[in-house]
């Protein structure tokens, strides 16, 4: 019997999580005018039990989950079913690339900001794919990649610089045989996010201000897509600003606390309840 099969799911907690995901999905549909948008439930510092509850009890199942810490993602991936689609959304370090790329159901790395890291992910994903060729299981897919762009120019933020650096990195990912360039991602400046969040009682007919980071990422995406000759997606927007991000054209939002509630301090977090 697998760990997932014996993992406890508290009925009241599961019901609350399912309700919160349903509410977020409704808000996404409204803000995106029913465009197809990917919801990544950010489960960092939350137990695997919560993830399993949403994967098995939400309708449709919530399968895309985002983690900020490489070791935590790896531990949860060992515990939970393979149909979970993991997203690594934290600051990517070169030393994480090997272990991350070899998680079979790692669906996307959303924070690639240097060619070196892209090359490491490509090499180790390629090794995983090659090693699975003798197995009866389906081979792992190419690893989806978001190139992270530092749209706000903050030194505290990861991401490559807009312009030539972004295009060069996207070209490198595009050329990597075991990677698939999915699009561009930004986190942006929190002040701009809050300023662009929908007002509680907006003036009738007044337009909401557009987040400068969202506008710049959209411009970068359009330029790279034109250079590469194919569509690319935008990943931007979190709990505080996902509706503004959707209004700006985001194809993916990363929502954590609005679904899971406040997080415990990292030393107190449990992988499994």
C-alpha positions in Angstrom: 0.0 0.0 0.0 1.4 3.4 -1.0 1.9 6.4 1.3 -0.8 8.2 -0.6 -3.3 5.4 -0.1 -2.8 5.4 3.7 -2.5 9.2 4.1 -5.2 10.7 6.3 -7.5 13.3 4.8 -9.5 15.3 7.3 -13.0 15.7 5.9 -13.6 19.2 7.2 -10.2 20.4 6.0 -10.8 18.8 2.6 -14.2 20.4 2.3 -12.8 23.8 3.1 -9.9 23.4 0.5 -12.3 22.2 -2.2 -14.6 25.2 -1.5 -11.7 27.7 -1.6 -10.4 26.2 -4.9 -13.9 26.5 -6.4 -14.1 30.1 -5.4 -10.7 30.9 -6.9 -11.7 29.1 -10.1 -14.9 31.2 -10.3 -12.9 34.4 -9.8 -10.4 33.3 -12.5 -13.2 32.5 -15.0 -14.8 35.9 -14.4 -11.5 37.9 -14.6 -10.3 35.9 -17.7 -13.7 36.1 -19.4 -13.7 32.3 -19.6 -10.3 32.0 -21.3 -8.5 28.8 -20.5 -6.2 29.6 -17.6 -4.0 27.3 -15.6 -4.3 27.5 -11.8 -1.2 26.5 -9.9 -2.1 25.9 -6.3 1.0 27.0 -4.3 1.3 24.4 -1.6 4.7 25.3 -0.1 4.9 24.6 3.6 1.6 22.8 3.5 1.3 19.1 4.1 0.9 16.5 1.4 -2.5 15.6 2.9 -3.8 19.0 1.6 -2.5 18.3 -1.9 -4.0 14.8 -2.0 -7.4 16.2 -0.8 -7.5 18.6 -3.7 -6.2 16.1 -6.2 -8.8 13.6 -5.3 -11.8 15.6 -4.1 -11.9 18.8 -6.1 -14.1 18.6 -9.3 -12.4 18.7 -11.7 -9.3 17.5 -9.8 -6.7 20.1 -8.9 -3.5 18.6 -10.3 -1.1 21.6 -10.8 0.8 22.4 -7.6 3.7 24.8 -7.0 6.6 24.5 -4.6 9.3 27.0 -3.7 11.8 24.7 -2.1 13.5 21.9 -4.0 13.8 19.5 -1.2 10.2 19.9 -0.1 9.0 19.3 -3.6 11.1 16.2 -3.9 9.8 14.8 -0.6 6.2 15.4 -1.6 6.7 14.0 -5.0 7.8 10.7 -3.4 4.7 10.6 -1.3 2.0 11.6 -3.7 0.6 10.0 -6.9 2.3 10.5 -10.3 -0.7 12.3 -11.8 0.3 15.4 -9.7 1.9 18.0 -12.0 4.6 19.7 -10.0 5.8 23.3 -10.7 9.1 24.6 -9.2 8.4 28.3 -8.7 11.1 29.3 -6.2 14.5 30.8 -6.8 16.5 28.2 -8.8 20.0 27.3 -7.8 22.4 25.4 -10.0 22.8 22.8 -7.3 19.0 22.0 -7.4 18.9 21.3 -11.2 19.9 17.6 -11.2 17.5 16.5 -8.5 14.6 18.6 -9.8 15.0 17.4 -13.4 15.0 13.8 -12.3 11.5 14.0 -10.7 9.4 12.3 -13.4 6.2 14.3 -12.9 7.9 17.7 -12.5 5.8 19.5 -15.1 7.5 22.9 -15.2 10.4 24.9 -13.8 9.1 28.5 -13.7 12.2 30.3 -12.6 15.0 29.7 -15.1 17.1 32.9 -15.4 20.5 31.8 -16.8 21.7 29.6 -19.6 23.8 27.6 -17.3 20.7 26.5 -15.3 18.9 25.7 -18.5 21.8 23.5 -19.7 21.9 21.6 -16.4 18.1 21.0 -16.4 18.4 19.8 -20.1 21.3 17.4 -19.4 19.7 15.8 -16.4 16.2 15.6 -17.9 17.8 14.0 -20.9 19.4 11.4 -18.7 16.1 10.6 -17.0 14.4 10.2 -20.4 17.2 8.0 -21.7 17.2 5.8 -18.5 13.5 5.2 -18.8 13.7 3.8 -22.4 14.0 0.2 -21.1 11.0 0.6 -18.8 7.4 -0.3 -19.6 6.2 2.9 -18.0 5.7 5.9 -20.4 8.9 8.0 -20.6 9.0 11.3 -18.8 8.0 14.3 -21.0 10.3 17.1 -21.9 10.5 19.6 -19.0 8.4 22.7 -19.5 10.3 26.0 -18.8 9.3 29.5 -18.0 12.0 32.0 -18.4 11.9 34.4 -15.4 12.2 38.1 -16.3 13.1 40.7 -13.7 10.5 43.3 -14.9 10.8 45.5 -11.9 14.6 45.8 -11.9 14.8 45.1 -8.1 18.1 43.6 -7.0 16.2 41.3 -4.6 14.4 39.7 -7.5 15.7 36.8 -9.6 15.2 36.9 -13.4 17.1 37.9 -16.5 17.0 41.5 -17.8 14.3 42.4 -20.3 15.4 42.8 -23.9 18.4 41.0 -25.5 19.1 38.9 -22.4 15.6 37.5 -22.3 15.6 36.7 -26.0 19.0 35.0 -25.8 17.9 32.8 -22.9 14.7 31.9 -24.6 16.6 30.8 -27.7 18.9 28.7 -25.5 15.9 26.9 -23.9 14.3 26.5 -27.3 17.4 24.7 -28.6 17.6 22.3 -25.7 16.4 18.9 -26.7 14.9 17.9 -23.3 13.3 21.2 -22.5 10.2 22.9 -23.9 9.9 26.7 -23.7 6.4 27.3 -22.4 6.7 31.1 -21.9 7.8 33.9 -19.7 7.2 34.5 -16.0 7.5 37.5 -13.6 6.9 38.2 -10.0 7.2 41.9 -10.2 7.0 44.6 -7.6 4.5 44.0 -4.8 3.6 47.7 -4.6 2.6 47.7 -8.2 0.6 44.5 -7.7 -1.3 46.1 -4.8 -1.9 49.3 -6.8 -3.3 47.2 -9.7 -5.5 45.0 -7.5 -9.2 45.5 -8.1 -10.6 48.2 -5.7 -13.3 47.2 -3.2 -15.6 49.9 -4.5 -14.2 51.3 -7.8 -15.6 54.4 -9.2 -18.2 53.6 -11.9 -16.6 53.7 -15.3 -13.1 54.1 -13.9 -10.4 51.9 -15.4 -8.1 49.9 -13.1 -4.5 50.9 -13.4 -2.4 48.3 -15.2 0.6 46.8 -13.4 3.8 48.0 -15.2 5.4 44.6 -14.7 2.5 42.8 -16.4 2.6 45.2 -19.3 6.4 44.8 -19.7 6.2 41.0 -19.6 3.5 41.0 -22.2 5.6 43.1 -24.4 8.6 40.8 -23.9 6.5 37.8 -24.6 5.3 39.3 -27.9 8.8 40.1 -29.0 10.2 36.7 -28.2 7.2 34.9 -29.8 7.7 37.0 -32.9 11.4 36.1 -33.0 10.8 32.4 -32.5 7.7 32.2 -34.7 5.4 30.5 -32.3 3.0 31.3 -29.4 4.3 31.6 -25.9 2.3 32.0 -22.6 2.5 34.5 -19.7 2.8 33.3 -16.1 2.1 36.2 -13.7 -0.2 36.9 -10.8 -0.5 35.6 -7.3 -3.1 35.7 -4.5 -3.0 39.4 -4.1 -3.1 40.3 -7.8 -4.2 37.4 -10.0 -7.3 39.1 -11.3 -5.2 42.1 -12.5 -2.8 39.7 -14.1 -5.6 37.9 -15.9 -6.9 41.3 -17.1 -3.4 41.9 -18.5 -3.5 38.5 -20.4 -1.9 36.0 -18.1 -2.3 32.3 -19.0 -1.3 31.0 -15.6 -1.7 32.2 -12.0 0.0 31.0 -8.8 -2.4 31.1 -5.9 -1.4 29.9 -2.4 -2.7 31.6 0.7 -6.1 32.3 -0.8 -6.6 28.5 -1.1 -4.6 27.0 1.8 -4.7 29.8 4.3 -1.7 31.3 6.2 1.5 29.3 6.2 3.4 28.1 9.3 7.0 29.2 9.9 9.3 27.0 7.8 10.8 25.1 10.7 7.3 24.1 11.9 6.1 22.9 8.5 5.2 19.2 8.1 5.6 17.2 4.9 2.8 14.9 6.0 0.2 15.1 8.8 
